[in-house]
């Protein structure tokens, strides 16, 4: 295999007390479970290893670590270097309704100490989970209080740890994992730069790049008046909708949820036009554009022409020379091409 195409591995630790919801969120994000199905999952015994291929050449080496006291003690003593060595990301999950929150933070602090010793350059994300169990009017205040308490116990990671409120019952889970994945992708900024060029070529108000298997957003570009869009969670809502649709396709076609995908979706209104289509083997692209058939048809043609340029990106390496000029030869296309009949297309496998 050509060395430029070798997979880039990232070790990710998923930790937290037993019952915090670690395996449930992992199954929803990476195994295409829906929230109601995770009830049948049992407690994690010791460490469950998963090698998850993401964005083509990125391999997430995910360690789902059991949270029982005996296992944690073993990680911190007999397996300290093995578990905490070469870690790129630690995701620590706190149960918002835990009756032993102070003890949970002590366990977290011990783990942070081991991480600082074995992987000082790791990134830490803390997910304060099961927020749906808290009254809506109290969620923000409780989240801030818990975050500050945990930050104080984060020692050398105090200034860099990121906090997210999460629940398996809404899009907050996708918001948190989107930020985690963005951190893990080495050239996310390069992809974003290319998306910005494409958005200018096709006059898009917004472009959103999704990973095809997990439906997680990789990155997005927002232009002009779309930056005032009041629906700040729209990217995660689309992730949730796409995930639900994959489940529906799997149910009615007997295709495994991880393999179920769609060809294209179109929405046309008097205020905007929107479509989601395949960009590369590993990604889907969502585009919001002005309500013009000419712009719509030209955008579809230009995205088709740009596919090979995005496919050239290898997340394990720096961009190739001249890649920033990828769209120089992409014209606005012939406005007479495309279906142009004003009708939306249904999802198709």
C-alpha positions in Angstrom: 0.0 0.0 0.0 1.2 3.5 -0.8 2.6 5.1 2.3 0.5 8.3 1.6 -2.7 6.3 2.0 -1.8 4.6 5.3 -4.5 4.9 8.0 -3.9 7.3 10.8 -4.8 5.8 14.2 -6.0 7.8 17.1 -6.4 6.2 20.5 -9.6 7.3 22.3 -10.5 6.5 25.9 -14.2 6.4 26.9 -14.4 6.4 30.7 -16.8 7.2 33.5 -18.5 5.4 36.4 -20.6 2.3 35.7 -24.0 3.2 34.4 -23.1 6.7 33.3 -24.1 5.9 29.7 -20.8 5.4 27.9 -21.7 2.3 25.9 -25.1 3.6 25.1 -23.7 6.7 23.4 -21.0 4.7 21.7 -23.7 2.4 20.2 -25.8 5.3 19.0 -23.0 7.2 17.4 -21.0 4.3 15.9 -23.3 1.3 15.7 -26.5 2.8 14.5 -28.6 2.1 17.5 -31.6 4.2 18.3 -32.1 5.5 21.9 -34.8 3.0 22.8 -32.6 0.1 21.8 -29.8 0.8 24.2 -31.8 -0.6 27.2 -30.7 -4.1 26.2 -27.0 -3.2 26.6 -25.3 -4.7 29.6 -22.5 -3.3 31.7 -19.1 -3.1 30.1 -16.7 -5.7 31.5 -13.1 -4.5 31.7 -12.3 -2.8 28.3 -14.1 -3.2 25.0 -11.9 -2.3 22.0 -13.4 -1.0 18.8 -11.5 0.0 15.6 -13.8 2.5 13.8 -12.9 3.6 10.3 -13.8 7.3 9.9 -13.4 9.6 6.9 -11.6 7.0 4.9 -8.1 6.9 6.5 -8.7 7.8 10.1 -9.0 4.8 12.4 -10.4 5.5 15.8 -9.0 3.0 18.3 -11.8 3.4 20.8 -11.4 1.9 24.3 -14.7 1.7 26.2 -13.5 1.1 29.7 -15.7 -0.4 32.4 -16.5 2.0 35.3 -16.7 -0.4 38.2 -14.4 0.5 41.0 -12.4 -2.7 40.7 -11.7 -2.1 37.0 -10.7 1.5 37.5 -8.3 0.5 40.3 -6.8 -2.0 37.9 -6.4 0.6 35.2 -4.6 3.0 37.6 -2.2 0.4 39.0 -1.4 -2.8 37.0 -2.4 -1.4 33.6 -1.5 2.3 34.0 1.0 2.6 31.1 -1.0 0.2 28.9 -4.3 2.1 29.3 -3.2 5.7 29.5 -0.2 5.6 27.1 -0.4 7.1 23.6 -3.9 8.6 24.2 -5.1 11.3 21.8 -8.5 11.9 23.5 -10.1 11.1 26.8 -13.9 11.3 26.9 -15.1 11.2 30.5 -18.8 10.8 31.1 -20.5 12.0 34.2 -24.1 11.0 35.2 -25.9 14.2 36.1 -28.1 12.3 38.6 -25.3 10.4 40.3 -25.8 10.4 44.1 -22.0 10.1 44.5 -20.9 13.0 42.3 -18.0 14.0 44.6 -16.7 10.5 44.6 -17.1 10.5 40.8 -14.9 13.6 40.6 -12.3 12.0 42.8 -12.1 9.0 40.4 -11.9 11.4 37.5 -9.0 13.3 39.2 -7.1 10.1 39.6 -7.6 9.2 36.0 -6.5 12.8 35.0 -3.3 12.3 37.0 -2.5 9.0 35.1 -3.3 10.7 31.8 -1.0 13.6 32.6 1.8 11.2 33.4 1.4 8.9 30.4 -0.1 11.2 27.7 0.4 14.8 28.6 -0.6 16.1 25.2 -4.0 14.4 25.2 -7.2 16.3 24.8 -9.9 15.9 27.5 -13.7 16.2 26.8 -16.2 15.9 29.7 -19.7 15.0 28.9 -22.3 15.7 31.6 -24.8 13.1 30.5 -28.5 12.3 31.0 -29.5 16.0 31.0 -33.0 15.0 29.9 -33.6 13.9 33.5 -33.2 17.4 34.8 -36.0 20.0 34.7 -35.5 22.2 31.6 -35.3 25.4 33.7 -32.5 24.0 35.9 -30.3 22.4 33.2 -28.1 25.4 32.3 -27.4 26.4 35.9 -26.7 22.8 37.0 -24.5 22.2 34.0 -22.4 25.3 34.7 -22.0 24.4 38.4 -20.9 20.8 37.7 -18.6 22.0 34.9 -16.7 24.4 37.2 -16.5 21.8 40.0 -15.0 19.2 37.5 -12.7 21.8 36.0 -11.2 22.5 39.4 -10.2 18.8 39.6 -8.7 18.7 36.1 -5.2 19.7 37.2 -2.9 20.2 34.2 -5.9 20.0 31.8 -7.8 22.7 33.7 -7.5 25.3 30.9 -8.1 23.0 28.0 -10.8 20.6 29.0 -14.1 21.1 27.1 -17.6 20.4 28.6 -20.8 19.4 26.9 -24.3 18.6 28.2 -25.6 15.5 26.5 -28.6 13.1 26.3 -29.3 10.2 24.0 -32.8 11.5 23.5 -31.9 14.7 21.6 -29.2 16.2 19.2 -26.9 17.3 22.1 -25.1 13.9 21.8 -24.3 14.6 18.1 -23.1 18.2 19.0 -20.6 16.8 21.5 -19.3 14.0 19.3 -19.0 16.4 16.3 -16.6 18.5 18.3 -14.6 15.4 19.4 -14.3 14.2 15.8 -13.3 17.7 14.5 -10.4 17.6 16.9 -9.3 14.2 15.8 -9.3 14.9 12.0 -5.8 16.3 11.3 -6.7 18.4 8.2 -10.2 19.5 9.1 -9.1 23.2 8.5 -7.9 22.3 5.0 -11.2 20.6 4.2 -13.0 23.7 5.6 -10.9 25.9 3.3 -11.8 23.9 0.2 -15.5 24.0 1.3 -15.3 27.8 1.5 -13.9 28.0 -2.0 -16.7 25.7 -3.3 -19.4 27.7 -1.4 -18.2 30.9 -3.2 -18.2 29.2 -6.6 -21.7 27.9 -6.3 -23.0 30.9 -4.3 -24.1 28.6 -1.4 -25.4 30.2 1.8 -24.2 27.2 3.7 -22.3 23.9 3.1 -22.3 21.1 5.7 -20.0 18.1 5.3 -21.2 14.8 7.0 -19.5 11.5 7.4 -21.6 8.9 5.6 -21.5 6.0 8.1 -22.1 7.9 11.4 -23.9 11.0 10.0 -21.7 13.2 12.2 -20.8 16.6 10.9 -17.2 17.0 9.9 -17.2 20.7 9.3 -19.3 23.5 7.8 -19.1 26.8 6.0 -21.7 29.5 6.6 -21.9 32.7 4.5 -23.7 36.0 4.5 -27.1 36.2 6.0 -27.2 32.5 7.0 -24.9 33.4 9.9 -28.0 35.0 11.5 -29.9 31.7 11.4 -31.5 31.3 14.9 -31.5 27.5 14.8 -28.0 27.0 16.1 -28.5 23.3 16.5 -29.5 22.7 12.9 -26.4 20.7 12.0 -27.0 18.2 14.8 -30.7 18.0 13.9 -29.8 17.0 10.4 -27.5 14.4 11.8 -30.3 13.0 13.9 -32.7 13.0 10.9 -30.2 11.2 8.7 -29.6 8.6 11.4 -33.3 8.0 11.8 -33.7 7.6 8.1 -30.9 5.1 7.9 -32.7 3.1 10.6 -35.9 3.2 8.6 -34.3 2.1 5.4 -32.6 -0.8 7.3 -35.9 -1.9 8.8 -37.8 -1.9 5.5 -35.0 -3.3 3.2 -33.2 -5.7 5.5 -29.9 -3.8 4.8 -27.7 -3.4 7.9 -28.0 0.2 9.3 -24.3 0.8 8.8 -24.6 0.0 5.1 -27.9 1.8 4.4 -27.4 5.2 2.6 -29.3 7.5 0.3 -28.6 8.9 -3.2 -29.9 12.4 -2.8 -32.6 14.6 -1.2 -33.9 17.9 -2.5 -36.1 20.5 -0.9 -37.2 23.6 -2.9 -39.1 26.5 -1.5 -39.7 30.1 -2.3 -37.1 31.3 0.2 -34.3 28.8 -0.2 -33.3 25.5 -1.9 -31.6 22.7 0.0 -30.1 19.3 -1.0 -28.0 16.6 0.4 -25.9 14.5 -2.0 -22.8 12.2 -2.0 -19.5 14.1 -2.2 -17.0 11.3 -1.7 -17.0 7.6 -0.8 -17.0 8.7 2.8 -18.9 11.9 3.0 -22.2 13.6 2.1 -22.6 17.3 1.4 -25.6 19.4 2.4 -26.0 22.7 0.6 -28.4 25.6 1.2 -28.6 28.0 -1.8 -30.8 30.9 -3.0 -34.2 30.0 -4.5 -33.0 29.9 -8.2 -33.3 27.0 -10.6 -30.2 28.3 -12.4 -28.1 28.4 -9.3 -29.5 25.1 -8.1 -28.6 23.2 -11.3 -25.2 24.9 -11.6 -24.4 24.0 -7.9 -25.2 20.3 -8.5 -22.9 20.2 -11.6 -20.1 22.0 -9.8 -20.3 19.6 -6.8 -20.1 16.7 -9.2 -17.0 18.2 -10.8 -15.4 18.9 -7.4 -15.9 15.4 -6.1 -12.5 14.1 -7.4 -10.8 17.1 -5.7 -12.2 16.3 -2.3 -11.4 12.6 -2.8 -7.7 13.5 -3.2 -7.6 14.7 0.3 -5.8 12.2 2.5 -6.4 13.0 6.2 -3.1 11.4 7.2 -1.0 13.9 5.2 -0.7 17.5 4.3 -2.5 18.7 1.2 -0.8 18.2 -2.1 0.7 21.1 -4.0 -1.8 23.1 -6.0 -4.8 21.7 -4.1 -5.9 25.1 -3.0 -6.5 25.9 -6.7 -8.8 22.8 -7.0 -11.8 24.8 -8.2 -10.0 27.0 -10.7 -11.3 24.9 -13.6 -14.8 24.4 -12.3 -17.2 26.5 -14.3 -20.7 27.6 -13.2 -22.1 24.9 -15.5 -25.0 25.0 -17.9 -28.2 26.3 -16.2 -30.2 24.3 -18.7 -28.8 21.0 -17.3 -30.2 19.0 -14.4 -33.8 18.1 -13.7 -35.0 21.7 -13.1 -38.6 20.6 -12.8 -39.0 22.0 -9.3 -39.9 18.6 -7.8 -38.0 17.2 -4.8 -36.5 13.7 -5.0 -37.2 11.1 -2.3 -34.4 9.3 -0.5 -33.1 6.2 -2.3 -30.8 3.4 -1.3 
